[in-house]
Amino acid sequence: MIDIFDPADAGCWIARGRPAHHARAIADAWRCFPDLPHDAPLDVRMARTRERVQMLGPLHETIRLETEQQRRAANFAFVERQIA
């Protein structure tokens, strides 16, 4: 079986464990700023990558906040269990 990875397809990200709302945002960024061909000038390809990374900035911040919220909830649950 050949596993075709298409970063512009949210289903690929979901299949790799990303929540649907993350997967849609990542796929949108890849659709807006797909990789350029390897024979494109390096500076142009790097600029494209920077644009995609910039578009994903809000998602990265969302992921950071979600992770912190999960960490705090886990810590609270642990302390609550210890007290009980």
The 8 nearest C-alpha neighbors of each residue, nearest first, counted from 0:
[[1, 2, 3, 4, 11, 14, 5, 15],
 [2, 0, 3, 4, 5, 11, 14, 15],
 [1, 3, 4, 0, 5, 11, 14, 15],
 [4, 2, 1, 5, 11, 0, 6, 8],
 [3, 5, 6, 2, 11, 8, 7, 12],
 [4, 6, 7, 8, 3, 11, 9, 26],
 [5, 7, 8, 26, 29, 4, 11, 12],
 [6, 8, 26, 29, 30, 5, 9, 27],
 [9, 7, 10, 6, 26, 5, 11, 12],
 [8, 10, 22, 23, 26, 12, 11, 13],
 [11, 9, 13, 8, 12, 14, 22, 19],
 [12, 10, 14, 9, 13, 8, 5, 15],
 [11, 13, 15, 22, 9, 14, 10, 17],
 [12, 14, 17, 10, 16, 15, 11, 22],
 [15, 13, 11, 12, 16, 10, 17, 9],
 [16, 14, 12, 13, 17, 11, 10, 18],
 [15, 17, 13, 14, 18, 12, 22, 11],
 [16, 18, 13, 12, 22, 15, 21, 19],
 [19, 17, 21, 20, 13, 22, 16, 12],
 [18, 20, 22, 21, 13, 23, 17, 9],
 [19, 21, 23, 22, 18, 24, 17, 25],
 [22, 20, 24, 18, 19, 23, 17, 25],
 [21, 23, 9, 19, 12, 25, 20, 24],
 [22, 24, 9, 26, 20, 21, 25, 27],
 [25, 23, 27, 21, 22, 26, 28, 20],
 [26, 24, 22, 28, 27, 23, 21, 29],
 [25, 27, 7, 29, 9, 23, 28, 8],
 [28, 26, 30, 24, 25, 29, 23, 31],
 [27, 29, 31, 25, 26, 30, 51, 32],
 [28, 30, 33, 7, 32, 26, 27, 31],
 [29, 31, 27, 7, 28, 32, 33, 26],
 [32, 30, 28, 29, 27, 33, 51, 26],
 [31, 33, 29, 51, 30, 28, 47, 34],
 [34, 32, 29, 30, 31, 35, 47, 28],
 [35, 33, 32, 36, 47, 44, 48, 29],
 [34, 36, 44, 33, 39, 37, 47, 38],
 [37, 35, 38, 39, 34, 44, 40, 33],
 [36, 38, 39, 35, 40, 44, 41, 34],
 [37, 39, 36, 40, 35, 41, 44, 43],
 [40, 38, 37, 36, 41, 35, 44, 43],
 [41, 39, 43, 42, 38, 44, 37, 45],
 [40, 42, 44, 43, 45, 39, 38, 37],
 [41, 43, 45, 44, 40, 46, 39, 47],
 [42, 44, 46, 40, 41, 45, 47, 39],
 [45, 43, 41, 47, 46, 42, 35, 48],
 [44, 46, 48, 42, 47, 43, 41, 49],
 [45, 47, 49, 43, 48, 44, 42, 50],
 [48, 46, 50, 44, 45, 49, 32, 43],
 [47, 49, 45, 51, 50, 46, 52, 44],
 [48, 50, 52, 46, 51, 47, 53, 45],
 [51, 49, 53, 47, 48, 52, 54, 46],
 [50, 52, 54, 48, 53, 49, 32, 28],
 [53, 51, 49, 55, 54, 50, 48, 56],
 [52, 54, 50, 56, 55, 51, 49, 57],
 [53, 55, 51, 52, 56, 50, 28, 57],
 [54, 56, 52, 58, 53, 57, 59, 51],
 [57, 55, 59, 53, 58, 54, 52, 60],
 [56, 58, 60, 59, 55, 61, 54, 53],
 [59, 57, 61, 55, 60, 56, 62, 24],
 [58, 60, 62, 56, 61, 57, 63, 55],
 [59, 61, 63, 57, 58, 62, 64, 56],
 [62, 60, 58, 64, 59, 63, 65, 57],
 [61, 63, 59, 65, 60, 64, 66, 58],
 [64, 62, 60, 66, 61, 65, 59, 67],
 [63, 65, 67, 61, 66, 62, 68, 60],
 [66, 64, 68, 62, 67, 63, 61, 69],
 [67, 65, 69, 63, 68, 64, 62, 70],
 [68, 66, 70, 64, 69, 65, 71, 63],
 [67, 69, 65, 71, 66, 70, 64, 72],
 [70, 68, 72, 66, 67, 71, 73, 65],
 [71, 69, 67, 73, 68, 72, 66, 74],
 [70, 72, 74, 68, 73, 69, 75, 67],
 [71, 73, 69, 75, 74, 70, 76, 68],
 [74, 72, 76, 70, 71, 75, 69, 77],
 [75, 73, 71, 77, 76, 72, 70, 78],
 [76, 74, 72, 78, 77, 73, 79, 71],
 [75, 77, 79, 73, 74, 78, 72, 80],
 [76, 78, 74, 80, 75, 79, 73, 81],
 [79, 77, 81, 75, 80, 76, 82, 74],
 [78, 80, 76, 82, 77, 81, 75, 83],
 [81, 79, 83, 77, 78, 82, 76, 75],
 [82, 80, 78, 83, 79, 77, 76, 75],
 [83, 81, 79, 80, 78, 77, 76, 75],
 [82, 80, 81, 79, 78, 77, 76, 75]]
